[in-house]
Amino acid sequence: MTAPAAPGAATHSGGPPPTRTPAPAARRRRRRAWDEAPRWQIYVPLGIYLLFTLIPFYWILLFALRPAGSTSLVPWPMTTEHFEKVWTERSFATFFQNSLLIGVATLVMTTVIALAGGYALARFDFRLKRGFMLALLCSQFVPGALLLVPLFQIFANLRMINSLGSVIIAETVFQLPLSMILISGFIRNVPYSLEEAAWVDGCGRFSAFRIVVLPLLRPGLVAVGSFAFVHAWNHFLFALMFLSSQEKQTIPVGLNTLMGADSVDLGALAAGGVIAAVPVVIVFAFIQKWLVTGFSAGAVKG
């Protein structure tokens, strides 16, 4: 006769011991320990990437700020002779003004035209709409070099060669397809019911767009306009082909003139590169908040 088992004691009949299911808290701790990587696995790759990113900037600042003929790895004593040379002797003041005019004009024209076209693509249904969108997408596969000959012939017939207007028009045409696609995506994220409510209150279509939709598109417009400006500022090919006189040249073409056939003035070239990079850095420093918001808004399907 066997004695009864004590309360709470585990019984074993010769089979395998029963498995215990981990508590929910223990499972969560185990999952967090598995998913969370050590900090060094995050900071070491980021530090290496940051190092490779900052070294070129430091190198160009080193050549721009240290005296000619110096081999020091520290720009001391610092000098501005290279900046003075490229700004006055190499006409970089004129190049800077031309690039700024082309960039701002391209920004305005691209944003306005893309806003109108993007609204039509987002709010209206018409025949061949899908084909038109496909054509816009396929146009992004066409390199700018293929557009040089037809654009040059058109501008020659219009007597626009060696005019800043030819570069502005070419840059705008080159930026419009992608800008229209992006703007149409931003507009689709704005509920159509907001415009309908404005129409009920007595607004016309244009007034409803200006009062209701346009303020909500500010991040998207900043993203599209900033890319149009940066592309026009940095683009080399159109300015080289359509502008012949030196007083009409832009910053990228001016940098190319600093490289001679037999020798290169590294100090002047570095100073010119700093002058070319500073406006772009300033623009992105001021609009980064709007730029990130615009990307996140465009990534959400409405």
C-alpha positions in Angstrom: 0.0 0.0 0.0 1.6 3.2 -1.2 1.4 6.4 0.7 -0.4 9.4 -0.9 1.8 12.0 -2.5 2.5 15.1 -0.6 0.6 18.2 -1.8 2.6 20.1 -4.4 5.0 17.3 -5.1 5.7 16.4 -8.7 4.6 12.8 -9.7 6.8 10.8 -12.0 5.6 7.6 -13.6 8.8 6.6 -15.4 8.1 8.7 -18.5 10.0 11.8 -19.6 9.7 14.8 -17.2 7.0 17.3 -18.2 8.2 20.4 -20.0 7.5 23.7 -18.5 6.4 26.6 -20.7 8.4 29.8 -20.0 6.5 32.6 -18.5 5.6 35.5 -20.8 7.9 37.8 -19.1 10.8 35.4 -19.5 10.0 34.9 -23.2 10.0 38.7 -23.7 13.4 39.1 -21.9 14.9 36.3 -24.0 13.5 37.9 -27.2 14.9 41.3 -26.3 18.3 39.8 -25.4 18.4 38.1 -28.8 17.1 41.1 -30.8 19.2 43.8 -29.2 22.7 43.9 -30.6 25.6 45.1 -28.5 26.3 48.8 -28.7 29.8 48.3 -30.3 28.1 46.5 -33.2 26.2 49.7 -33.9 28.8 52.3 -33.1 31.8 50.8 -34.8 30.2 50.6 -38.4 28.8 54.1 -37.9 32.1 55.4 -36.8 33.9 53.8 -39.8 31.3 55.3 -42.2 31.6 58.7 -40.5 35.4 58.5 -40.8 35.3 57.8 -44.5 32.7 60.6 -45.0 34.6 63.3 -43.1 38.1 62.6 -44.4 37.4 64.0 -47.9 35.9 67.1 -46.4 38.9 67.6 -44.1 41.3 67.0 -47.0 39.7 69.6 -49.2 39.6 72.1 -46.3 43.3 71.3 -45.6 44.3 72.2 -49.2 42.1 75.3 -49.2 43.3 76.8 -45.9 47.0 75.9 -45.7 49.6 78.1 -47.6 50.8 77.0 -51.0 53.7 74.6 -50.9 53.0 73.4 -47.4 52.8 69.7 -46.6 51.5 70.0 -43.1 48.5 67.8 -42.1 47.1 70.7 -40.0 46.0 73.9 -41.8 48.1 76.2 -39.6 48.9 79.0 -40.2 45.6 79.3 -42.1 45.4 81.5 -45.1 42.6 82.7 -47.4 44.9 83.4 -50.4 43.4 80.5 -52.4 39.8 81.8 -51.8 40.9 85.3 -52.9 42.5 84.0 -56.0 39.6 82.0 -57.3 37.0 84.6 -56.2 38.7 87.5 -58.0 41.3 86.3 -60.5 39.4 83.2 -61.7 36.0 85.0 -61.8 34.3 82.7 -59.3 32.2 85.7 -58.1 30.5 85.7 -61.6 30.3 81.9 -61.7 28.6 81.9 -58.3 26.1 84.5 -59.3 25.2 82.6 -62.5 24.8 79.3 -60.7 22.6 80.9 -58.1 20.4 82.5 -60.7 20.1 79.2 -62.6 19.4 77.2 -59.4 16.7 79.6 -58.1 15.0 79.9 -61.5 15.0 76.2 -62.0 13.6 75.7 -58.5 10.7 78.1 -59.1 9.8 76.9 -62.6 10.1 73.2 -61.7 8.0 73.5 -58.6 5.2 75.6 -60.2 4.9 73.4 -63.3 5.2 70.2 -61.4 2.5 71.4 -58.9 0.0 72.0 -61.7 0.8 68.7 -63.5 0.9 66.7 -60.3 -2.5 68.0 -59.3 -3.9 67.0 -62.6 -2.4 63.5 -62.3 -3.7 63.1 -58.8 -7.2 64.5 -59.0 -8.4 63.9 -62.6 -9.0 60.8 -64.7 -8.4 61.1 -68.4 -7.6 58.8 -71.3 -4.1 57.5 -71.6 -3.3 58.5 -68.0 -1.5 55.3 -67.3 0.5 55.6 -70.5 1.4 59.2 -69.6 2.6 58.1 -66.2 4.6 55.3 -67.8 6.2 57.8 -70.2 7.2 60.0 -67.3 8.8 57.1 -65.5 10.6 55.9 -68.7 12.0 59.4 -69.3 14.1 58.9 -66.2 16.1 56.3 -68.0 17.2 58.7 -70.7 20.6 60.2 -69.9 21.1 63.9 -70.3 23.8 63.5 -72.9 21.1 62.2 -75.4 19.2 65.5 -75.1 22.2 67.7 -76.0 21.8 67.6 -79.8 18.1 68.2 -80.0 18.2 70.9 -77.3 21.1 72.6 -78.9 19.3 72.7 -82.3 16.2 74.1 -80.6 18.1 76.8 -78.7 20.1 77.7 -81.8 16.9 78.2 -83.8 15.5 80.3 -80.9 18.8 82.3 -80.7 19.2 81.3 -77.1 22.8 79.8 -77.2 25.1 81.5 -74.7 22.1 82.5 -72.6 21.3 81.5 -69.1 17.7 81.0 -70.1 18.7 78.0 -72.2 20.3 76.3 -69.2 17.3 77.1 -67.0 14.8 75.6 -69.6 17.0 72.5 -70.1 17.3 71.9 -66.3 13.6 72.4 -65.8 12.7 70.0 -68.6 15.1 67.4 -67.1 13.7 67.7 -63.6 10.0 67.9 -64.4 9.1 64.2 -64.9 10.3 63.0 -61.5 9.0 66.1 -59.8 5.5 65.7 -61.2 5.4 62.1 -60.1 6.5 63.0 -56.5 4.1 65.9 -56.3 1.2 63.8 -57.5 2.0 61.3 -54.7 2.0 64.0 -52.1 -1.4 65.3 -53.4 -2.9 61.8 -53.2 -2.1 61.7 -49.5 -4.3 64.8 -48.9 -7.9 63.6 -48.4 -10.2 64.6 -51.2 -13.0 65.3 -48.7 -11.1 68.4 -47.5 -11.5 70.0 -51.0 -15.1 68.9 -51.2 -15.8 70.6 -47.8 -14.2 73.8 -49.1 -16.4 73.6 -52.2 -19.5 73.3 -50.0 -18.4 76.4 -48.2 -18.3 78.4 -51.4 -14.7 78.1 -52.6 -13.8 77.4 -56.2 -11.4 74.7 -57.2 -8.4 77.0 -57.3 -9.3 78.7 -54.0 -9.8 75.3 -52.3 -6.4 74.2 -53.6 -4.7 77.3 -52.4 -6.4 77.4 -49.0 -6.7 73.7 -48.1 -4.3 71.6 -50.1 -1.3 73.9 -50.7 -0.4 74.4 -47.0 -0.4 70.6 -46.5 2.0 70.2 -49.5 4.8 72.3 -47.9 7.1 69.4 -47.0 6.7 67.9 -50.5 7.3 71.2 -52.2 10.5 71.7 -50.2 11.7 68.2 -51.1 11.1 68.7 -54.8 12.4 72.2 -54.9 15.6 71.4 -53.0 16.4 68.5 -55.4 15.8 70.7 -58.4 18.1 73.5 -57.0 20.9 71.1 -56.1 20.8 69.4 -59.5 20.8 72.7 -61.3 23.7 74.0 -59.1 25.9 70.9 -59.7 25.0 70.1 -63.3 28.0 70.4 -65.6 26.9 69.2 -69.0 24.2 71.7 -70.0 26.2 74.7 -68.9 29.3 73.5 -70.8 27.4 73.0 -74.0 25.0 75.9 -74.1 27.2 78.6 -72.6 30.3 79.7 -74.5 31.5 83.0 -73.0 33.3 83.1 -69.6 31.0 85.6 -68.0 28.1 83.2 -68.5 29.7 80.1 -67.0 28.7 78.4 -63.8 30.5 77.0 -60.8 31.0 73.4 -62.2 32.5 74.7 -65.4 34.6 77.1 -63.5 36.1 74.3 -61.4 36.9 72.5 -64.7 38.9 75.5 -65.8 41.2 75.2 -62.7 42.6 71.9 -64.0 45.2 72.6 -66.6 46.7 70.1 -69.1 50.1 70.0 -67.4 49.5 71.0 -63.8 46.7 71.5 -61.3 46.5 74.2 -58.7 45.3 72.1 -55.8 44.8 75.0 -53.4 42.7 77.0 -55.9 40.8 73.8 -56.8 40.1 73.0 -53.2 38.9 76.6 -52.5 36.6 76.4 -55.5 35.2 73.1 -54.3 34.5 74.6 -50.8 32.7 77.6 -52.5 30.7 75.2 -54.6 29.7 73.0 -51.6 28.9 75.7 -49.0 25.5 76.8 -50.5 24.3 73.2 -50.8 25.3 72.4 -47.2 23.5 75.6 -46.0 20.3 74.7 -48.0 20.1 71.2 -46.6 20.9 72.4 -43.0 17.9 74.7 -43.1 15.4 72.4 -44.8 16.3 69.0 -43.3 13.2 69.0 -41.1 10.9 69.7 -44.1 12.9 67.2 -46.2 12.5 64.3 -43.9 8.8 65.1 -43.4 8.3 65.3 -47.2 10.0 61.9 -47.7 7.8 60.3 -45.0 4.7 61.8 -46.4 5.5 60.7 -49.9 6.2 57.2 -48.8 2.7 56.7 -47.4 0.1 55.5 -49.9 -3.0 57.6 -49.6 
